[in-house]
Amino acid sequence: MSDVHAMAGGFPGFGQDAPLDLGDLSLAAVAGITSRLGDRSVGAFSEAAARVGFCSHPIRLKGSSTTIDAATGEVLAKFSSSDAPLGVLYRACGNRRESVCPACSRVYARDTFEMIRAGLLGGKTVPAEVADNPLVFATLTAPSFGHVHGSRSRNGGAGRCRPHGRGTCPHGVPRSCTAQHSEHDPAVGGPLCDACYDWKSAVVWQWHAPELWRRFTIAMRRQVAEALGVRESALRDVASVQFAKVAEYQVRGLVHFHALIRLDGPDGPGSAAPLPGAVLGEAVREAARAVSVTAPPVDGADVPRVLRFGQQLDVRCVRSGVPENDEGSDDLRPEQVAGYLAKYSTKGTGTDPSAPRPHHRRLIRTCRWLAERARTACRGLAGPDADDDEGCVCGQCADSPYRLLAKWAHMLGFRGHFSSKSRRYSIPLGRLRRARMRFQRLKADADRDGTPMDTADLENRLLADEEETTLVVGSWTYQGTGWTNPGDKALADAAAARAREYAQWKAARRTRREVLAPEGRSHHTARSGG
């Protein structure tokens, strides 16, 4: 795109003068792109890639389907994979992790943002009155299992890792580190001393973190009931506590939970809350400090552990629910918090499969080792015998809660949901996905009939809880996952990256428009009369 158009406010990544950035292509990718150009199938590939949103690892299917009117039995449409642009039906993988599929993770993040935003401000079938209710943003972390290296910032610059530690540990390792680590340093997040670090307890905590969160939600409701002076069993008669939560991996490999917690009245979303945000925030703090889980030992050589959340507890009032202080006690905007949680929901473990950080590798090995100990707990107190592959002889080791740890080793032992919510916080993600599918069908019908789409009251029609009037009968065979040559994947990834740039550009322009009031003044200045 020309500089003139860019200065005029257009997206600089659009036009013939802004080619896709393909990065360093392998010889196989170059050959794949050259092949597409040679057989003139670039157009068909572009159409197929656009249909799956430039997914990195689409699923390939062959077969056919027929759409039938459920009431009359009339055949409305037929489709075969042979009619698809490349002769195969491609479906997006739908993976939520940005490290696996940037395109599909963007869709997941958008859905998560809309779900969380609706619970903040209303819309998407949620009453607008929820915007008047108290709201708290809480971050619950894992406890410390030993000192770790970190990238510190001091006065806007890089600071020393751990300069105030004194002496050495029992293994002769200094308790201090004066290095200035960058965030990409493999040492960041790793322990100062591998032998001092409690690897087993870290993995056991990670394994039981979902149960710790569940008990926290129970304790939180109990604290709210106590603040209201009612029994826990009677809480539903006076108030309702709703939440949306996402899990995020810290660089040390352990998760912490970010949660938006809203207090409603007894009638749920839209009813006035009986307590202000400050009281709700204190109830959240007390619940987080009090909750615990007693984890059973892995085997006879292990010990039980009492697991809790870490001391680094952050609870902020986003919205007090009190008219004279309706902006809350902290400088957080509801949309800002929704954006935070949507971003966190697409993050993975932070482990690069090709070159994982040393402490991540150690956590993976610990997961597998503990799983093997649990599987053979009756074979001896010293743990699994490398020369003994008989496994369990008592018939009871299969009941161990740790027997599946190896299955979750790639997630560093965490087996919970990365994004979850209480039933009445907001619209479910599944309903948003169904609305997107309905829109695609409406668009396809409009294209087939050559008529414009009726956009009147479109959102309500898409989100309506109604029975489907059509039946799709099909027979499909799985052909594989991913693009058939590296060149296709390189093009799809580059197009997805450009789409992300465009979305960020639009968001930045929208933010600037919201910040600037008429006549170039900010909203803050306009409100204060300055």
PAZA-794080 format. One record per residue (C-alpha): residue number from 0; x, y, z. Coordinates in Angstrom, 2 decimals, always signed. Example, Ala and Ser with C-alpha at 12.3 -4.5 7.8 and 13.67 -1.06 7.14 Angstrom:
[fike 0, [+12.30, -4.50, +7.80]]
[fike 1, [+13.67, -1.06, +7.14]]
//
This chain:
[fike 0, [+0.00, +0.00, +0.00]]
[fike 1, [+1.24, +3.50, -0.79]]
[fike 2, [+2.42, +5.89, +1.93]]
[fike 3, [-0.35, +8.30, +0.95]]
[fike 4, [-3.02, +5.70, +1.65]]
[fike 5, [-1.32, +4.65, +4.89]]
[fike 6, [-1.19, +8.29, +6.07]]
[fike 7, [-4.84, +8.66, +5.13]]
[fike 8, [-5.71, +6.10, +7.79]]
[fike 9, [-5.73, +2.87, +5.78]]
[fike 10, [-4.29, -0.40, +7.00]]
[fike 11, [-0.63, -0.47, +5.85]]
[fike 12, [-0.73, -4.24, +5.33]]
[fike 13, [-3.30, -4.07, +2.54]]
[fike 14, [-2.59, -3.88, -1.17]]
[fike 15, [-0.12, -5.12, -3.76]]
[fike 16, [+2.68, -3.10, -2.19]]
[fike 17, [+2.34, -5.06, +1.08]]
[fike 18, [+3.15, -8.71, +0.31]]
[fike 19, [+2.83, -11.43, +2.95]]
[fike 20, [+5.86, -11.95, +5.14]]
[fike 21, [+6.75, -15.61, +4.62]]
[fike 22, [+9.91, -15.47, +6.70]]
[fike 23, [+12.69, -17.98, +6.05]]
[fike 24, [+11.14, -20.67, +3.86]]
[fike 25, [+12.47, -24.19, +3.72]]
[fike 26, [+13.26, -25.72, +0.34]]
[fike 27, [+10.17, -27.92, +0.69]]
[fike 28, [+7.96, -24.86, +1.30]]
[fike 29, [+9.42, -23.07, -1.72]]
[fike 30, [+8.78, -26.18, -3.82]]
[fike 31, [+5.20, -26.36, -2.56]]
[fike 32, [+4.45, -22.72, -3.40]]
[fike 33, [+6.11, -23.09, -6.80]]
[fike 34, [+3.96, -26.15, -7.47]]
[fike 35, [+0.79, -24.21, -6.67]]
[fike 36, [+1.83, -21.45, -9.04]]
[fike 37, [+2.76, -23.97, -11.73]]
[fike 38, [-0.53, -25.90, -11.72]]
[fike 39, [-2.57, -22.73, -11.14]]
[fike 40, [-4.21, -24.09, -8.02]]
[fike 41, [-3.34, -21.02, -5.92]]
[fike 42, [-6.90, -19.72, -6.25]]
[fike 43, [-8.41, -23.00, -5.05]]
[fike 44, [-5.97, -23.11, -2.14]]
[fike 45, [-6.78, -19.50, -1.19]]
[fike 46, [-10.49, -20.30, -1.13]]
[fike 47, [-9.95, -23.45, +0.95]]
[fike 48, [-7.64, -21.63, +3.36]]
[fike 49, [-10.09, -18.75, +3.76]]
[fike 50, [-12.92, -21.16, +4.58]]
[fike 51, [-10.98, -22.51, +7.56]]
[fike 52, [-9.77, -19.07, +8.63]]
[fike 53, [-6.16, -19.85, +7.61]]
[fike 54, [-5.90, -22.64, +10.18]]
[fike 55, [-2.39, -24.06, +10.61]]
[fike 56, [-3.48, -27.70, +10.95]]
[fike 57, [-6.87, -28.19, +9.26]]
[fike 58, [-8.59, -31.57, +9.29]]
[fike 59, [-9.08, -33.17, +5.86]]
[fike 60, [-12.28, -35.10, +5.15]]
[fike 61, [-13.79, -36.89, +2.17]]
[fike 62, [-17.44, -37.74, +1.76]]
[fike 63, [-20.81, -36.11, +1.21]]
[fike 64, [-23.79, -34.74, +3.12]]
[fike 65, [-27.42, -33.89, +2.43]]
[fike 66, [-29.41, -31.11, +4.13]]
[fike 67, [-33.06, -32.02, +4.68]]
[fike 68, [-36.02, -30.00, +5.95]]
[fike 69, [-36.87, -31.77, +9.22]]
[fike 70, [-40.57, -30.93, +8.92]]
[fike 71, [-41.27, -31.80, +5.28]]
[fike 72, [-38.43, -34.15, +4.37]]
[fike 73, [-37.54, -31.96, +1.40]]
[fike 74, [-33.92, -32.11, +0.28]]
[fike 75, [-32.61, -28.58, +0.55]]
[fike 76, [-28.99, -29.04, -0.52]]
[fike 77, [-26.33, -31.62, -1.26]]
[fike 78, [-22.61, -31.31, -0.81]]
[fike 79, [-19.66, -33.51, -1.71]]
[fike 80, [-16.00, -33.10, -0.93]]
[fike 81, [-15.37, -33.36, -4.66]]
[fike 82, [-17.12, -29.98, -4.96]]
[fike 83, [-14.66, -28.38, -2.52]]
[fike 84, [-11.89, -26.16, -3.94]]
[fike 85, [-9.13, -28.78, -3.59]]
[fike 86, [-11.35, -31.85, -3.85]]
[fike 87, [-11.14, -32.38, -0.07]]
[fike 88, [-13.20, -30.79, +2.70]]
[fike 89, [-10.99, -28.85, +5.11]]
[fike 90, [-12.23, -28.11, +8.65]]
[fike 91, [-10.45, -25.86, +11.14]]
[fike 92, [-8.64, -27.70, +13.95]]
[fike 93, [-10.19, -25.47, +16.64]]
[fike 94, [-7.14, -25.60, +18.93]]
[fike 95, [-7.22, -22.85, +21.56]]
[fike 96, [-3.42, -22.56, +21.99]]
[fike 97, [-1.72, -19.79, +20.04]]
[fike 98, [+1.50, -21.82, +19.87]]
[fike 99, [-0.36, -24.60, +18.02]]
[fike 100, [-2.71, -22.67, +15.73]]
[fike 101, [-2.65, -18.85, +15.77]]
[fike 102, [-5.77, -18.59, +13.59]]
[fike 103, [-8.02, -20.89, +15.63]]
[fike 104, [-6.73, -19.43, +18.89]]
[fike 105, [-7.89, -16.00, +17.69]]
[fike 106, [-11.41, -17.37, +17.21]]
[fike 107, [-11.28, -18.91, +20.69]]
[fike 108, [-10.00, -15.64, +22.16]]
[fike 109, [-12.77, -13.64, +20.45]]
[fike 110, [-15.42, -16.02, +21.78]]
[fike 111, [-13.89, -15.85, +25.26]]
[fike 112, [-13.77, -12.05, +25.09]]
[fike 113, [-17.43, -11.83, +24.08]]
[fike 114, [-18.44, -14.31, +26.77]]
[fike 115, [-16.56, -12.41, +29.47]]
[fike 116, [-17.62, -8.98, +28.21]]
[fike 117, [-21.29, -10.00, +28.22]]
[fike 118, [-20.94, -10.96, +31.88]]
[fike 119, [-19.37, -7.56, +32.56]]
[fike 120, [-21.61, -5.19, +30.63]]
[fike 121, [-24.55, -7.26, +29.38]]
[fike 122, [-25.58, -8.24, +25.88]]
[fike 123, [-25.59, -11.62, +24.13]]
[fike 124, [-28.78, -12.60, +26.10]]
[fike 125, [-27.32, -11.22, +29.37]]
[fike 126, [-29.32, -8.32, +30.94]]
[fike 127, [-27.63, -4.93, +30.73]]
[fike 128, [-28.24, -4.44, +34.46]]
[fike 129, [-25.23, -6.66, +35.27]]
[fike 130, [-23.14, -3.56, +34.54]]
[fike 131, [-24.37, -2.12, +37.88]]
[fike 132, [-23.27, -5.05, +40.04]]
[fike 133, [-20.03, -5.36, +42.06]]
[fike 134, [-17.12, -6.94, +40.23]]
[fike 135, [-13.75, -8.20, +41.52]]
[fike 136, [-10.68, -9.28, +39.55]]
[fike 137, [-8.60, -11.85, +41.44]]
[fike 138, [-5.30, -13.60, +40.67]]
[fike 139, [-4.51, -16.75, +42.65]]
[fike 140, [-0.98, -18.12, +42.31]]
[fike 141, [+0.88, -21.31, +43.13]]
[fike 142, [+3.03, -21.35, +46.31]]
[fike 143, [+6.79, -21.30, +46.22]]
[fike 144, [+8.62, -24.62, +45.96]]
[fike 145, [+12.07, -23.02, +45.98]]
[fike 146, [+13.81, -19.86, +44.79]]
[fike 147, [+13.86, -19.42, +41.00]]
[fike 148, [+15.65, -17.16, +38.54]]
[fike 149, [+13.66, -14.22, +37.22]]
[fike 150, [+13.86, -11.28, +34.84]]
[fike 151, [+13.51, -8.21, +37.05]]
[fike 152, [+12.87, -4.64, +36.03]]
[fike 153, [+14.38, -1.74, +37.93]]
[fike 154, [+13.39, +1.85, +37.08]]
[fike 155, [+12.51, +0.91, +33.55]]
[fike 156, [+15.67, -1.10, +32.96]]
[fike 157, [+16.91, -4.62, +33.57]]
[fike 158, [+17.60, -5.49, +37.19]]
[fike 159, [+19.64, -8.18, +38.84]]
[fike 160, [+17.96, -11.54, +39.35]]
[fike 161, [+18.35, -12.17, +43.09]]
[fike 162, [+21.06, -9.91, +44.50]]
[fike 163, [+20.16, -10.08, +48.21]]
[fike 164, [+20.48, -13.82, +48.83]]
[fike 165, [+23.12, -14.72, +51.37]]
[fike 166, [+25.43, -17.70, +51.68]]
[fike 167, [+25.00, -21.01, +49.96]]
[fike 168, [+22.40, -23.74, +50.17]]
[fike 169, [+23.17, -27.19, +51.69]]
[fike 170, [+24.30, -28.30, +48.22]]
[fike 171, [+26.86, -25.51, +47.90]]
[fike 172, [+24.88, -23.39, +45.42]]
[fike 173, [+24.79, -19.60, +46.07]]
[fike 174, [+21.45, -18.30, +47.27]]
[fike 175, [+21.99, -15.15, +45.21]]
[fike 176, [+22.16, -14.41, +41.48]]
[fike 177, [+23.43, -11.08, +40.17]]
[fike 178, [+22.77, -11.83, +36.47]]
[fike 179, [+20.46, -9.60, +34.44]]
[fike 180, [+18.25, -12.18, +32.71]]
[fike 181, [+16.18, -11.39, +29.66]]
[fike 182, [+12.68, -12.88, +29.56]]
[fike 183, [+13.89, -15.32, +26.87]]
[fike 184, [+16.77, -16.64, +28.97]]
[fike 185, [+16.20, -20.41, +29.45]]
[fike 186, [+17.28, -20.05, +33.07]]
[fike 187, [+14.32, -17.79, +33.91]]
[fike 188, [+11.78, -19.70, +35.95]]
[fike 189, [+14.27, -22.42, +36.81]]
[fike 190, [+15.43, -23.02, +40.38]]
[fike 191, [+18.66, -21.60, +41.77]]
[fike 192, [+19.40, -25.12, +43.03]]
[fike 193, [+17.80, -28.16, +41.37]]
[fike 194, [+18.44, -30.30, +44.46]]
[fike 195, [+16.73, -27.84, +46.83]]
[fike 196, [+13.67, -27.36, +44.63]]
[fike 197, [+10.68, -29.50, +45.63]]
[fike 198, [+9.86, -30.93, +42.20]]
[fike 199, [+7.48, -33.60, +43.52]]
[fike 200, [+5.36, -31.15, +45.51]]
[fike 201, [+5.23, -28.77, +42.53]]
[fike 202, [+3.81, -31.50, +40.28]]
[fike 203, [+1.40, -32.73, +42.97]]
[fike 204, [+0.16, -29.15, +43.50]]
[fike 205, [-0.34, -28.74, +39.76]]
[fike 206, [-2.26, -32.02, +39.61]]
[fike 207, [-4.64, -30.95, +42.39]]
[fike 208, [-4.97, -27.28, +41.31]]
[fike 209, [-8.44, -27.84, +39.73]]
[fike 210, [-9.71, -29.28, +43.03]]
[fike 211, [-8.16, -26.37, +44.91]]
[fike 212, [-10.04, -23.96, +42.63]]
[fike 213, [-13.31, -25.86, +43.13]]
[fike 214, [-12.98, -25.65, +46.89]]
[fike 215, [-12.14, -21.96, +46.61]]
[fike 216, [-15.47, -21.28, +44.86]]
[fike 217, [-17.28, -23.09, +47.69]]
[fike 218, [-15.35, -21.17, +50.35]]
[fike 219, [-16.00, -17.89, +48.53]]
[fike 220, [-19.76, -18.43, +48.62]]
[fike 221, [-19.48, -19.39, +52.28]]
[fike 222, [-17.67, -16.11, +53.02]]
[fike 223, [-20.30, -14.09, +51.17]]
[fike 224, [-23.04, -15.82, +53.16]]
[fike 225, [-21.20, -14.97, +56.39]]
[fike 226, [-20.90, -11.32, +55.33]]
[fike 227, [-24.65, -11.27, +54.71]]
[fike 228, [-25.38, -12.95, +58.02]]
[fike 229, [-27.17, -15.93, +56.49]]
[fike 230, [-26.52, -19.65, +56.36]]
[fike 231, [-24.71, -20.95, +53.30]]
[fike 232, [-27.74, -23.02, +52.35]]
[fike 233, [-29.87, -19.84, +52.32]]
[fike 234, [-27.46, -17.77, +50.21]]
[fike 235, [-29.41, -18.34, +47.01]]
[fike 236, [-32.37, -16.55, +48.60]]
[fike 237, [-30.44, -13.28, +48.97]]
[fike 238, [-27.49, -13.33, +46.53]]
[fike 239, [-25.73, -15.17, +43.71]]
[fike 240, [-21.96, -15.33, +43.14]]
[fike 241, [-20.88, -15.80, +39.51]]
[fike 242, [-17.42, -16.02, +38.00]]
[fike 243, [-15.35, -16.49, +34.85]]
[fike 244, [-11.87, -17.98, +35.22]]
[fike 245, [-8.85, -18.67, +33.03]]
[fike 246, [-5.61, -20.48, +33.90]]
[fike 247, [-2.22, -19.14, +32.81]]
[fike 248, [+1.18, -20.77, +33.03]]
[fike 249, [+3.90, -18.83, +34.79]]
[fike 250, [+7.38, -19.11, +33.36]]
[fike 251, [+8.33, -21.47, +36.19]]
[fike 252, [+5.83, -23.95, +34.73]]
[fike 253, [+3.01, -23.68, +37.30]]
[fike 254, [-0.43, -22.24, +36.65]]
[fike 255, [-2.14, -19.38, +38.33]]
[fike 256, [-5.81, -18.46, +38.01]]
[fike 257, [-7.26, -15.15, +36.88]]
[fike 258, [-10.92, -14.73, +37.77]]
[fike 259, [-13.67, -12.15, +37.38]]
[fike 260, [-16.13, -12.54, +40.25]]
[fike 261, [-19.51, -10.82, +40.17]]
[fike 262, [-22.12, -10.54, +42.89]]
[fike 263, [-25.78, -10.57, +41.82]]
[fike 264, [-29.05, -10.46, +43.67]]
[fike 265, [-31.19, -13.55, +44.34]]
[fike 266, [-32.71, -13.46, +40.84]]
[fike 267, [-29.32, -13.80, +39.15]]
[fike 268, [-27.97, -11.51, +36.38]]
[fike 269, [-29.82, -8.21, +36.35]]
[fike 270, [-30.90, -8.19, +40.01]]
[fike 271, [-29.34, -5.75, +42.48]]
[fike 272, [-26.50, -7.05, +44.64]]
[fike 273, [-26.86, -6.88, +48.45]]
[fike 274, [-23.16, -6.11, +49.12]]
[fike 275, [-20.64, -3.59, +47.71]]
[fike 276, [-17.51, -4.60, +45.85]]
[fike 277, [-15.19, -3.95, +48.80]]
[fike 278, [-16.98, -6.58, +50.90]]
[fike 279, [-16.98, -9.02, +47.98]]
[fike 280, [-13.23, -8.47, +47.55]]
[fike 281, [-12.59, -9.20, +51.23]]
[fike 282, [-14.66, -12.40, +50.98]]
[fike 283, [-12.51, -13.48, +48.02]]
[fike 284, [-9.31, -12.78, +49.99]]
[fike 285, [-10.48, -14.75, +53.02]]
[fike 286, [-11.57, -17.70, +50.88]]
[fike 287, [-8.26, -17.81, +49.00]]
[fike 288, [-6.27, -17.74, +52.24]]
[fike 289, [-8.37, -20.39, +53.97]]
[fike 290, [-8.89, -23.04, +51.28]]
[fike 291, [-6.71, -26.15, +51.21]]
[fike 292, [-6.54, -29.67, +49.77]]
[fike 293, [-4.88, -32.63, +51.47]]
[fike 294, [-3.16, -34.61, +48.73]]
[fike 295, [-2.60, -38.32, +49.37]]
[fike 296, [+0.91, -39.76, +49.05]]
[fike 297, [+2.07, -41.13, +45.71]]
[fike 298, [+3.22, -44.41, +47.29]]
[fike 299, [+4.49, -45.81, +50.57]]
[fike 300, [+7.72, -43.82, +50.31]]
[fike 301, [+5.82, -40.55, +49.94]]
[fike 302, [+3.99, -38.31, +52.43]]
[fike 303, [+0.60, -36.53, +52.37]]
[fike 304, [+0.71, -32.83, +51.48]]
[fike 305, [-1.53, -29.93, +52.48]]
[fike 306, [-1.83, -27.78, +49.34]]
[fike 307, [-2.78, -24.10, +49.33]]
[fike 308, [-2.62, -21.09, +47.06]]
[fike 309, [+0.49, -18.93, +47.15]]
[fike 310, [+0.96, -15.83, +49.26]]
[fike 311, [+0.98, -13.61, +46.15]]
[fike 312, [-2.76, -12.96, +46.14]]
[fike 313, [-4.03, -10.03, +44.08]]
[fike 314, [-7.67, -8.93, +44.48]]
[fike 315, [-8.83, -5.75, +42.78]]
[fike 316, [-12.24, -4.12, +42.76]]
[fike 317, [-13.17, -3.41, +39.14]]
[fike 318, [-16.62, -2.12, +39.98]]
[fike 319, [-17.92, -1.34, +43.46]]
[fike 320, [-21.62, -1.46, +42.62]]
[fike 321, [-22.10, +1.72, +44.66]]
[fike 322, [-23.48, +4.59, +42.50]]
[fike 323, [-21.18, +7.26, +43.99]]
[fike 324, [-18.14, +5.02, +43.37]]
[fike 325, [-19.21, +3.04, +40.33]]
[fike 326, [-15.69, +2.88, +38.86]]
[fike 327, [-14.31, +0.62, +41.60]]
[fike 328, [-11.26, +1.13, +43.77]]
[fike 329, [-8.64, +0.25, +41.14]]
[fike 330, [-7.80, +1.69, +37.75]]
[fike 331, [-9.22, -1.21, +35.74]]
[fike 332, [-11.78, -0.98, +32.96]]
[fike 333, [-14.15, -3.93, +32.42]]
[fike 334, [-13.21, -4.21, +28.71]]
[fike 335, [-9.54, -4.17, +29.67]]
[fike 336, [-10.03, -7.09, +32.05]]
[fike 337, [-12.01, -9.01, +29.42]]
[fike 338, [-9.11, -8.52, +27.01]]
[fike 339, [-6.65, -9.80, +29.61]]
[fike 340, [-8.60, -12.99, +30.22]]
[fike 341, [-9.18, -13.63, +26.52]]
[fike 342, [-5.44, -13.31, +25.91]]
[fike 343, [-4.57, -15.64, +28.78]]
[fike 344, [-7.05, -18.25, +27.55]]
[fike 345, [-4.99, -18.94, +24.41]]
[fike 346, [-1.61, -19.30, +26.11]]
[fike 347, [+0.01, -22.69, +26.43]]
[fike 348, [+2.59, -23.96, +28.86]]
[fike 349, [+5.29, -21.74, +27.40]]
[fike 350, [+7.24, -24.89, +26.59]]
[fike 351, [+8.88, -25.02, +23.19]]
[fike 352, [+8.55, -28.70, +22.16]]
[fike 353, [+11.72, -28.47, +20.09]]
[fike 354, [+13.78, -26.81, +22.84]]
[fike 355, [+12.01, -26.80, +26.22]]
[fike 356, [+13.51, -24.91, +29.13]]
[fike 357, [+15.55, -27.16, +31.45]]
[fike 358, [+13.11, -26.84, +34.37]]
[fike 359, [+10.18, -27.67, +32.09]]
[fike 360, [+11.97, -30.84, +31.03]]
[fike 361, [+12.51, -31.70, +34.69]]
[fike 362, [+8.79, -31.20, +35.45]]
[fike 363, [+7.86, -33.47, +32.53]]
[fike 364, [+10.23, -36.16, +33.80]]
[fike 365, [+8.84, -35.80, +37.32]]
[fike 366, [+5.28, -36.27, +36.04]]
[fike 367, [+6.25, -39.52, +34.33]]
[fike 368, [+8.29, -40.73, +37.28]]
[fike 369, [+5.47, -40.12, +39.79]]
[fike 370, [+2.98, -41.82, +37.46]]
[fike 371, [+5.21, -44.88, +37.30]]
[fike 372, [+5.60, -44.87, +41.09]]
[fike 373, [+1.82, -44.70, +41.48]]
[fike 374, [+1.32, -47.53, +38.97]]
[fike 375, [+3.71, -49.79, +40.89]]
[fike 376, [+3.19, -48.48, +44.43]]
[fike 377, [+2.99, -52.00, +45.84]]
[fike 378, [+6.30, -53.14, +44.32]]
[fike 379, [+8.49, -51.51, +46.95]]
[fike 380, [+9.17, -48.33, +48.87]]
[fike 381, [+12.16, -47.38, +46.73]]
[fike 382, [+9.94, -46.61, +43.74]]
[fike 383, [+9.81, -48.31, +40.32]]
[fike 384, [+12.44, -50.92, +39.56]]
[fike 385, [+13.94, -50.44, +36.11]]
[fike 386, [+14.40, -54.21, +35.82]]
[fike 387, [+10.87, -55.04, +37.00]]
[fike 388, [+8.12, -54.54, +34.41]]
[fike 389, [+5.48, -56.64, +36.13]]
[fike 390, [+3.62, -53.56, +37.37]]
[fike 391, [+1.02, -53.71, +40.14]]
[fike 392, [+0.56, -57.00, +42.03]]
[fike 393, [-1.99, -55.84, +44.60]]
[fike 394, [-4.73, -54.81, +42.17]]
[fike 395, [-5.28, -51.49, +43.93]]
[fike 396, [-2.64, -49.21, +42.40]]
[fike 397, [-5.06, -48.40, +39.58]]
[fike 398, [-7.09, -46.41, +42.13]]
[fike 399, [-4.25, -43.94, +42.66]]
[fike 400, [-5.13, -40.37, +41.62]]
[fike 401, [-1.63, -40.03, +40.13]]
[fike 402, [-1.70, -42.97, +37.72]]
[fike 403, [-2.60, -40.69, +34.78]]
[fike 404, [+0.08, -38.08, +35.49]]
[fike 405, [+2.17, -39.26, +32.54]]
[fike 406, [-0.75, -38.56, +30.20]]
[fike 407, [-0.62, -34.92, +31.27]]
[fike 408, [+3.15, -34.59, +31.37]]
[fike 409, [+3.09, -32.37, +28.26]]
[fike 410, [+0.90, -29.97, +30.28]]
[fike 411, [+3.35, -30.16, +33.20]]
[fike 412, [+0.78, -32.03, +35.28]]
[fike 413, [-2.15, -29.60, +34.96]]
[fike 414, [-5.33, -31.37, +33.89]]
[fike 415, [-7.95, -28.68, +34.41]]
[fike 416, [-9.95, -26.45, +32.08]]
[fike 417, [-8.11, -23.35, +30.94]]
[fike 418, [-11.31, -21.36, +30.62]]
[fike 419, [-14.43, -21.96, +32.69]]
[fike 420, [-17.31, -20.06, +34.21]]
[fike 421, [-20.21, -20.49, +36.57]]
[fike 422, [-23.52, -21.39, +34.96]]
[fike 423, [-25.17, -17.96, +35.17]]
[fike 424, [-22.16, -15.70, +34.66]]
[fike 425, [-22.72, -15.24, +30.93]]
[fike 426, [-23.59, -16.91, +27.65]]
[fike 427, [-21.89, -20.30, +27.10]]
[fike 428, [-19.11, -20.57, +24.52]]
[fike 429, [-21.03, -23.38, +22.80]]
[fike 430, [-23.92, -21.04, +22.12]]
[fike 431, [-21.59, -18.51, +20.52]]
[fike 432, [-20.16, -21.26, +18.31]]
[fike 433, [-23.66, -22.32, +17.26]]
[fike 434, [-24.46, -18.71, +16.42]]
[fike 435, [-21.40, -18.56, +14.17]]
[fike 436, [-22.49, -21.75, +12.39]]
[fike 437, [-25.98, -20.34, +11.91]]
[fike 438, [-24.51, -17.19, +10.40]]
[fike 439, [-22.44, -19.24, +7.98]]
[fike 440, [-25.55, -21.17, +6.91]]
[fike 441, [-27.53, -17.95, +6.45]]
[fike 442, [-24.74, -16.49, +4.36]]
[fike 443, [-24.48, -19.65, +2.27]]
[fike 444, [-28.26, -19.62, +1.69]]
[fike 445, [-28.13, -15.97, +0.67]]
[fike 446, [-25.26, -16.63, -1.74]]
[fike 447, [-27.01, -19.65, -3.21]]
[fike 448, [-30.31, -17.82, -3.71]]
[fike 449, [-28.66, -14.60, -4.86]]
[fike 450, [-30.55, -12.54, -2.28]]
[fike 451, [-29.13, -10.14, +0.32]]
[fike 452, [-28.96, -11.38, +3.91]]
[fike 453, [-31.64, -10.06, +6.24]]
[fike 454, [-29.67, -8.32, +9.01]]
[fike 455, [-32.68, -7.09, +10.97]]
[fike 456, [-32.40, -8.31, +14.57]]
[fike 457, [-29.65, -10.65, +13.37]]
[fike 458, [-27.90, -11.16, +16.71]]
[fike 459, [-31.06, -12.20, +18.51]]
[fike 460, [-31.94, -14.62, +15.73]]
[fike 461, [-28.47, -16.17, +15.79]]
[fike 462, [-28.48, -16.57, +19.57]]
[fike 463, [-32.09, -17.72, +19.84]]
[fike 464, [-32.55, -20.94, +21.81]]
[fike 465, [-34.64, -22.73, +19.21]]
[fike 466, [-34.75, -26.15, +17.67]]
[fike 467, [-33.00, -26.64, +14.35]]
[fike 468, [-35.41, -26.94, +11.43]]
[fike 469, [-32.98, -28.77, +9.19]]
[fike 470, [-31.28, -32.15, +9.41]]
[fike 471, [-27.85, -32.85, +7.94]]
[fike 472, [-27.15, -36.47, +7.00]]
[fike 473, [-23.62, -37.25, +5.86]]
[fike 474, [-20.90, -39.83, +5.52]]
[fike 475, [-17.33, -38.60, +6.00]]
[fike 476, [-13.92, -40.28, +6.14]]
[fike 477, [-10.91, -38.83, +7.91]]
[fike 478, [-8.02, -38.26, +5.49]]
[fike 479, [-5.48, -36.62, +7.77]]
[fike 480, [-4.56, -33.42, +9.57]]
[fike 481, [-2.61, -30.47, +8.18]]
[fike 482, [-1.89, -28.99, +4.79]]
[fike 483, [-0.53, -31.41, +2.23]]
[fike 484, [+2.70, -29.49, +1.64]]
[fike 485, [+4.84, -27.06, +3.68]]
[fike 486, [+4.19, -24.26, +1.21]]
[fike 487, [+0.46, -24.32, +1.95]]
[fike 488, [+1.13, -24.07, +5.69]]
[fike 489, [+3.57, -21.20, +5.20]]
[fike 490, [+0.99, -19.25, +3.19]]
[fike 491, [-1.79, -19.98, +5.68]]
[fike 492, [+0.36, -18.92, +8.65]]
[fike 493, [+1.43, -15.72, +6.88]]
[fike 494, [-2.19, -14.84, +6.03]]
[fike 495, [-3.23, -15.54, +9.64]]
[fike 496, [-0.43, -13.27, +10.87]]
[fike 497, [-1.61, -10.48, +8.55]]
[fike 498, [-5.18, -10.96, +9.85]]
[fike 499, [-3.90, -10.56, +13.42]]
[fike 500, [-2.06, -7.39, +12.45]]
[fike 501, [-5.26, -6.03, +10.93]]
[fike 502, [-7.27, -6.88, +14.06]]
[fike 503, [-4.67, -5.16, +16.25]]
[fike 504, [-4.68, -2.13, +13.95]]
[fike 505, [-8.48, -1.87, +14.18]]
[fike 506, [-8.37, -2.26, +17.96]]
[fike 507, [-5.78, +0.50, +18.28]]
[fike 508, [-7.87, +2.87, +16.14]]
[fike 509, [-10.97, +2.05, +18.17]]
[fike 510, [-9.11, +2.70, +21.42]]
[fike 511, [-7.91, +6.06, +20.15]]
[fike 512, [-11.45, +7.03, +19.17]]
[fike 513, [-12.74, +6.05, +22.63]]
[fike 514, [-10.01, +7.98, +24.44]]
[fike 515, [-10.41, +11.17, +22.45]]
[fike 516, [-13.54, +13.18, +23.20]]
[fike 517, [-15.08, +15.74, +20.81]]
[fike 518, [-12.79, +18.64, +19.94]]
[fike 519, [-9.75, +16.47, +20.69]]
[fike 520, [-10.24, +16.34, +24.48]]
[fike 521, [-10.00, +13.11, +26.45]]
[fike 522, [-13.07, +11.75, +28.24]]
[fike 523, [-11.37, +12.44, +31.57]]
[fike 524, [-10.85, +16.09, +30.67]]
[fike 525, [-14.38, +16.44, +29.34]]
[fike 526, [-15.90, +15.00, +32.53]]
[fike 527, [-13.81, +17.17, +34.84]]
[fike 528, [-14.57, +20.27, +32.84]]
[fike 529, [-10.87, +21.00, +32.14]]
//
